Amino acid sequence: MPPAPSAAAGSCALSLGSRFLFGCRVTAAHRFAASPVQPPSPLHQQPHLQPCRQGRRWLRPELRGVYKPRLSPEAMKEFWRLSGIGPDHSRAKAADQQAEVPPEIKRLYQEALPPIVSQDYRDPIVESLHRAEMMRRRRVINIPEFHVGSILAVSVMDKHAPNKVNRFVGLCILRRHTGLFTTFTLRNMVDQVCVQIEYELYSPSIVSIQLLKLERRLDDNLLYLMDAPHSHCTIPFDMVPEPYSRNDPVPVNRERVRLNPPPWMCKWHLHGYQGIDLEHLYSYLSDKDVAKAIEFSKAYKRYDLLDQYLNRVPVPDADYAFKDIFIQHQELLQHQQQQQ
């Protein structure tokens, strides 16, 4: 029989196998080491790792459900006091005591609403941190009020541009997500080619956002312009900004767009768009498709309580978010006055 391995080598190999190697165990020697013809070599005398199903797998703490070190209640209260987002902080109390939020605040901070997800996946502390970070970003860059249908000019940093800044003018056809992850898409014609660029609203690479024309459309998105004539999204890059007042209501463009003949990017007649000329659209469809579109266009969703619950933010959560934003908006105005 081959000699047993040393205790130091065995303990080292065992420690290595139990901590870092998955599904293995340490054996004293190789099973083919003992041979009546050839004596065992020094390599065969070393301990070996043998794969097995009974080997204990080493898991990370987050997978085992063990978190070390754990925060004590005193440390959590200290974190709330320093960050200003705890339930005992003055800003949180002021948000609870705030009576009413002006309507222009809700128009200016549309992305301040929490995400429409289950309560199991939401964290009020993270949402408060996101709102605070949004207001810090607004101290650096001026983000005007705009809606789907407004015309914007966005300047971003570009190392390949001659002056290191690239400016793009386009029609806003889509706004997505909430909080720091809010994005908006601009569309325009450049050298007879349709160009769509999606920007992150709070991206550090954005230098400026200029509002050229404030208006809104009948729909939440204008993706159907991809199948419309190019004249609906052709905007000159030297467009002069149109003045507007924040106290006035946002003008609504009720234009009905006529789509090009099929094929289309999507079945637009099944999504209930109000900004599409349906009579012109139905002229391209068969009688069966028209009947299906009319059936889909029935206003049954106004009575669907479950659909309203799943696609709307709860009123108490929305009120608290806007109250918190309104208090930080006042601090932002004070900061801008001090800078001037």
Phi, psi and omega in degrees: 000143180289154180293149180288148179290160181293157182292323181294315181294320180294317180293324179294315180294322180294318178296320179294319182288324183284339184261321191242337185260134186262132173066037180226157174223156185268128176252158184292319182203169180290144184289340177264012183288321182279109180227134180289343182268312186246130179291156181292141178272167177299332179293324181286343181278350180276153178293148182236160178258126181245123178297140179205158179278340182273002180293137182280126182271137180274121181249153177290157182299323182291338176275335178274350183080016180251121182240119180227137353281149179272144180281132176277161177302326179293319178293324178293320177294323177294321177296319177297321182292320182285323183276337179077027182236005182281171181290339181264004182281156183294325181292321178293321177294320178295325177294324178289327182272353180294129186284303186212146180257133178300148182294332180292337176291320178293329177284323183284325183245066179292330183276003182283347180293144177294160181294152180272081178225175179292154179296338180291338183253012181250150179224115182297330179292317178296319179296321177294320177296322178295318179294321177295321179291326176298317180289329175294322178293324179289345173287340182264322185231143178270116179253109183282170174282130177209158182228175175293118186115348177281159179251127185234159171234116185246131177247125180235157177285132181219115183289342180270350179283155180300316179259017177066012179226132179246128182246132180228135179246135181193172178269129179286115182251353184198139169231131184227159173066180183223167176064219181292344183263015180292134178231155175219149185243132177249144181227137180200165177263125179233112180055048178063024178231131178284128182238130175239129180233130177258126181247150169270126188299323183252030179287137178293342181282349179281126180272314181204153174232116183247130178269118180266325179208125181261118174197168178226161180252180181282343184244161178283341177213155182241041181293339179290351175292346176294336178250020180250165176302149184293345181293338181284343182229029177259115184231131178290144182285343178259031181293138180274133179296141177266131180291151179208162179242138181291336181281340180280150176293154181288126178294143182250126177269112184262029181290138176259121186270135174264122183279161175287165176298152178294161013281151181246165177289335183206163175277082187295335183286353181256005185248003174070033178288136179266344182270011179252138175287101186291324180298318177290327180291319182293341179292340178269353186255160175279171180297325179293317179292325178294318178296321178293321179293321178294323178294321179289333184278359179294142186277062178272341183288341179293341178257000181275097183291324180293320178295322178293323180292321184281340185246016178226148177280138177304142185299316178299321179293320179294319179296317180295320180295317180290325177295318177297319179294322181296320178295317178289332176294322176296321175295325178294319178296321177296321178296319179293324177293322178293326178291328179286000000 
